[in-house]
Amino acid sequence: EALSEKGIRIYTPESTVLDEEVKRHADMLICHTGENIIFADPMQNVTLLENEGFTVLKTEALLRDYPFDTRLNTAVGKNYFICNPKTVDKALSEHLINKGLTPLYTKQGYTKCSVCFITEDAVITDDESCYKAIRNHFSDALLISKGDIFLSEKHCGFFGGCTGKLGKNTLALTGELKTHRDAREIYAFCNKHEVEIKELSSGRLTDIGGILPLKEMR
């Protein structure tokens, strides 16, 4: 609703296989690899994406249980993509390598959930395995604490899942940054890289599967 009020059009994917708490999570169901290419779970309706001019490539079908629910959970940057080599969809990984991106491997299957690109060269993550994979390849990386992101009454969420870039210098949060124990460190990191934080809702930070920008208005 907050994004729609700003005139931003929204596409919300939906799975008939994944658990209720993540069945509409974009970072679980699609992976935008740049330009007009999107990889998607074959069980969901992608007509809207195709009508918008995207070429949608289907992956191996997602399954409910880990690690088979993480085939698309890959964090794609300018020069690198971050993933668990044991869980990522092979066609997606090969496509990114053929594009010239270098893979950075982590033990975390929920990689996109765990990683937030502040800039092309600055990253925040709340997963130690992801941090170890990226810290020597980006100009700046911040490891923050886990546990302060709401997902459901059963599970906590990830920092990447409550964030999304609305522009080069704007990072959206689904909730208030002050509800995170590392709020000062996160604010300082974003401020250092000249990225403004925009809180879209009140209350605790909530993992909604991330906000993935597909098209940019200029």
C-alpha positions in Angstrom: 0.0 0.0 0.0 2.8 2.4 0.8 4.5 1.8 -2.5 1.2 2.1 -4.4 0.5 5.4 -2.8 3.8 6.6 -4.4 2.6 5.6 -7.8 4.7 2.4 -7.9 3.1 -0.5 -9.7 3.4 -3.8 -7.8 3.7 -7.4 -8.9 3.2 -10.0 -6.1 4.0 -13.5 -7.1 2.3 -16.4 -5.3 3.1 -20.1 -4.8 0.7 -22.9 -4.3 3.5 -25.0 -2.8 5.4 -23.0 -0.2 4.2 -22.4 3.3 1.8 -19.6 4.1 4.5 -17.5 5.7 6.6 -17.3 2.5 4.2 -18.2 -0.4 4.2 -14.6 -1.6 7.9 -13.9 -1.1 9.4 -12.5 -4.3 13.0 -13.5 -3.2 11.7 -17.1 -3.1 9.8 -17.1 -6.4 11.6 -15.0 -8.9 15.2 -13.9 -9.7 15.7 -10.9 -11.9 19.1 -11.4 -13.6 19.2 -8.0 -15.2 17.6 -6.2 -18.2 14.5 -8.2 -19.3 15.4 -11.7 -18.0 13.6 -13.2 -15.0 13.8 -16.7 -13.8 10.7 -18.0 -12.1 9.1 -21.0 -10.4 7.2 -22.9 -13.1 4.1 -23.2 -11.0 3.2 -19.5 -10.8 1.3 -17.2 -13.2 3.8 -15.0 -15.0 1.5 -13.5 -17.6 1.8 -10.0 -16.1 5.6 -10.1 -16.3 5.5 -11.3 -19.9 3.0 -8.6 -20.8 5.5 -6.1 -19.4 8.1 -7.3 -21.9 10.1 -9.7 -19.6 11.4 -13.0 -20.9 10.5 -15.5 -18.2 12.7 -18.6 -17.9 11.4 -21.4 -15.7 13.5 -23.2 -13.2 13.1 -26.6 -11.7 9.9 -26.6 -9.6 10.2 -25.5 -6.0 9.2 -27.8 -3.2 7.9 -27.0 0.2 10.8 -28.1 2.3 14.4 -26.8 2.6 16.6 -26.8 0.6 14.2 -27.4 -2.4 12.4 -24.1 -1.7 15.6 -22.0 -2.3 16.4 -22.7 -6.0 15.8 -19.0 -6.8 17.2 -17.5 -3.6 20.2 -15.9 -5.2 21.5 -12.3 -4.6 22.5 -10.8 -7.9 24.9 -7.8 -8.0 26.8 -6.0 -10.7 29.8 -8.2 -10.8 28.9 -11.1 -8.5 26.1 -13.4 -7.6 25.9 -14.9 -4.1 24.3 -18.3 -3.6 24.6 -21.8 -2.1 26.0 -24.0 -4.9 24.2 -27.0 -3.5 20.7 -25.4 -3.6 20.7 -22.9 -6.5 19.0 -23.8 -9.7 21.6 -25.0 -12.2 20.1 -23.2 -15.2 20.0 -19.9 -13.2 23.6 -20.3 -12.0 24.9 -21.1 -15.6 23.0 -18.1 -17.0 24.7 -15.8 -14.5 28.1 -17.2 -15.1 27.6 -16.9 -18.9 26.7 -13.2 -18.3 30.2 -12.8 -16.8 29.2 -12.7 -13.2 31.5 -14.3 -10.6 29.8 -16.7 -8.1 30.4 -16.2 -4.4 29.5 -19.4 -2.6 27.9 -19.5 0.9 26.4 -22.3 3.0 23.2 -20.2 3.4 20.4 -21.4 1.1 18.3 -18.3 1.8 20.9 -16.0 0.3 18.8 -13.3 -1.2 16.8 -13.2 2.0 20.0 -12.6 4.0 21.7 -10.0 1.7 20.9 -6.3 1.2 22.8 -4.3 -1.5 23.2 -0.8 -0.2 25.2 0.2 -3.3 26.9 -1.9 -6.0 29.9 -2.3 -3.7 28.5 -2.1 -0.2 26.4 -4.9 1.3 24.6 -5.6 4.7 24.0 -9.1 5.8 22.8 -10.8 8.9 24.3 -14.2 8.0 27.9 -15.1 8.9 28.4 -17.5 6.0 27.3 -14.8 3.5 29.5 -12.2 5.2 32.5 -14.5 4.9 31.7 -15.0 1.2 31.4 -11.3 0.3 33.7 -9.4 2.7 36.8 -9.7 0.5 35.0 -8.9 -2.8 33.1 -5.7 -1.9 34.5 -2.4 -0.9 32.4 -2.4 2.3 30.4 -5.0 4.1 28.5 -4.9 7.4 27.5 -8.0 9.5 24.5 -7.3 11.7 22.7 -9.3 14.4 20.0 -11.8 13.7 16.7 -12.1 15.4 15.0 -8.7 15.2 13.1 -9.2 11.9 9.6 -10.6 12.2 8.5 -13.3 9.7 5.8 -15.3 11.6 5.0 -16.5 15.1 7.2 -19.5 14.4 10.2 -18.1 12.7 12.3 -14.9 12.6 13.1 -13.3 9.2 16.1 -11.9 7.5 17.3 -8.4 6.9 17.3 -8.6 3.1 13.7 -9.7 3.3 12.6 -6.4 4.9 14.4 -4.1 2.4 14.5 -3.0 -1.2 16.0 -0.2 -3.2 13.6 2.4 -4.6 16.3 4.2 -6.3 20.1 4.5 -6.4 20.1 6.5 -3.1 17.0 5.2 -1.4 16.6 2.1 0.7 13.1 1.1 1.7 12.4 -0.7 5.0 9.2 -2.6 5.9 9.1 -1.3 9.4 11.0 1.0 11.7 14.8 0.8 11.8 14.8 1.6 15.6 13.3 -1.8 16.3 16.6 -3.5 15.3 19.3 -3.7 17.9 21.9 -2.6 15.4 19.9 0.4 14.1 22.7 2.8 14.7 25.3 0.7 12.8 22.8 0.2 9.9 22.0 3.9 9.8 25.7 4.9 9.9 26.6 2.4 7.2 23.8 3.7 4.8 24.7 7.3 5.6 28.3 6.7 4.8 27.3 5.5 1.4 24.9 8.4 0.9 21.8 6.1 0.9 18.6 7.5 2.5 16.4 5.1 4.6 12.7 5.3 3.8 10.4 3.5 6.3 7.3 2.3 4.6 5.4 1.2 7.7 5.4 1.6 11.5 6.3 -1.1 14.0 8.8 -3.9 13.9 10.8 -4.7 10.7 8.9 -7.5 8.8 10.3 -9.9 6.3 8.0 -9.7 3.3 10.4 -11.4 0.9 12.1 -8.3 -0.1 11.2 -5.5 -2.6 12.7 -6.4 -5.9 12.8 -3.5 -8.4 12.0 -4.7 -12.0 11.6 -1.5 -13.9 12.8 2.0 -13.2 11.0 5.3 -14.0 13.4 7.9 -15.3 
